[in-house]
Amino acid sequence: MIETIIQLMRRDVTRGVAGTILLKVGSGALAFALFSLAARTMSPDGFGIFATWLSVAQIAAVVGLVGQESLLVRYLNEYHVGDRPDLIKGVLQSSFRIASAAMLIAIAAVAFVASMRGDGWLLILAVSAYTAVSAGLMLGSQIARSLVSILMGEGNREFFWRVIVVLFLLAMLFGHRQLDPAELIALMTVAMSVGLGAQIVAIAQALPDFRDTPARSETSRWRSSALHFWVASILEAANQYFDVILVYWMLDPATAGIYFAASRLANIFAMLSAALYSFGARRLPSLYFSRNHEEFERTLQLMAEVTALCVAGGLFVIWIGSPYLLNLFGPHFAAQHWVLIVLAIGTAFQAAGGPSAAILQLTGHERIYVPVVAANVALRLIGFLVLIPWLGVLGAAISATVSLALATIALNVLCRRRTGVDPSVLALLRFSASKRRTYAVRSADTSD
C-alpha cells in the first residue's frame, strides 16, 4: 500500500491535486483559527451576529456577481484553447461592466436591510465594504486561476489575508480585549483588500497586450450561460450560508454561532470539493475543449484516488476529535459535537461524489445543474421547518446532510449520462475490476 501511495504521488496530476488540496487545507486551518479566536474574543450573541452578517454578505456578493465569475472560467478556457484574444478581451470587458453595476445594487440592498433592522452605521459600512471586496476576490480569483496560477487565485482569496486577521485576533485574545462584529468585519475587509490588490497586479501582467485587438462579443451565448451560472451560484451560496441565517431566525444568535462553527469544521470535506473544483476548473476545460479524452479521464481517475484517501482520513479525525475541535471555540460549543459529526457525513458524501458539478458546468451542461441545486435548497428548507422545532440545531444538521447526499447522487447520475464519465470515488472500483479482468485475460493467454 505504501508503494502504491508513493507511485501515486509521483504523478504530475496527483501532485497538482495534492498541492491544491494542501492550499485549501491550509486555508481551512486558518479559517478555523480565525473563527475559533473570534468566538473567544466575542460574546456568544456577538459571535452569532457576526456569523449571520458574514453569511448575508457572502450571499450578497454572489448575487451581485450575476454569474460572471463562473462565466469567465467557462469562456476564458475555451477562447484560450481556440486562440481568440478578441473574444477574451470582449468577455472580460463585458463581465467587468455587468458585475460592477450589479454589485452596487446588491450592496445598496444589504445596507437598506441593515438600516431597517436598526443596526449601527459602523456595522452597515463594514458589511457593505466586505461584500464589495469579497465579490472582487471571487471574480479576481477565477481570472487569476485561469491566467496566472492556482496559488495566485486561491491563495489570495482564502489564505494570505487570513494570516493577518489571525495574528490580530491572537493579540486581542492575549490582551483580554473583546471585539464587536463591526470591528472584526472591518479588519477582514482591509486584509482582503491587500489580496485583491495582488491579484489585480498579477492579472494585468499576465494578460496579453489588447491595445491593438478589437473586442468581439458573443452576447447571446454569454447571457444564456451567465443566467444559469448566476442561479446556480445563488443556490450554492444559499446551501453554504443560508443555513446560519435560518438558525438565527428560528432559534437565537448563540445557537446560530454554534451551527456556524460546526458547519465551518465540517467544511474540511467541502474544502476538498473546492480544491477539486479549483484544480478541475484550471485543467479539465482545456482538456475537454481540445478533445484530449484520454488525459481527461486519467485526470479524473487520479482526482478520485486522492479524494478517497482524504475522505477516509477526514472522517476518522472528525469522529474521534469532534468534541475537542468544538471546544476550541468555547466550552458551550463542545456539547453539540453530534451536530458536527452529522454535518461532516454530508460534506464527506459530497466530496466522495467528486467534481460532478464542475464538470457539468464547465462542459456546457449548466442548465441541468440548476434544477438539482434548486431541489437541494428546497428540500433543505423544508427539513429545517420540520426538524428544527422538533430536534433543534441537530435537526438542521440532519436536514442539511440528507439534502446534500441526495443532490450528490443526482449530480453524479446526470454527469455519467451527459458526459460519459464518473468523477466519484466509485470509479476506482470499476477501474480495479477492469485491471483484474485485464490481468486474468493476459494470464490466460500466457498459459495457452
Buried (B, 14 or more C-beta within 10 A) or exposed (E): EEEEEEEBEEBEBBBBBBBBBEBBBBBBBBBBBBBBBBBBBBBBBBBBBBBBBBBBBBBBBBBBBBBBBBBBBBBBBBBBBEEBBBBBBBBBEBBBEBBBEBBEEBBEBBBEBBEEEEBEEBBBBBBBBBBBBBBBBBBBBBBBBBBBBBBBBBBBBBBBBBBBBBEBBEEBBEEEEEBBBBBBBBBBBBBBBEBBEBBBEBBEEBBEEBEEBEBBBBEEBBEEBBBBBBBBBBBBBBBBBBBBBBBBEBBBBBBBBBBBBBBBBBBBBBBBBBBBBBBBBBBBBBBBBEEEEEBBBBBBBBBBBBBBBBBEEBBEEBEEBBBEBBBBBBEBBBEBBBBBBBBBBBBBBBBBBBBBBBBBBBBBBBBBBBBBBBBBBEBBBEBBEEBBEEEBBBBBBBBBBBBBBBBBBBBBEBBBEBBEBBBBBBBBEEBEEEEEEEEEEEEEEEEE
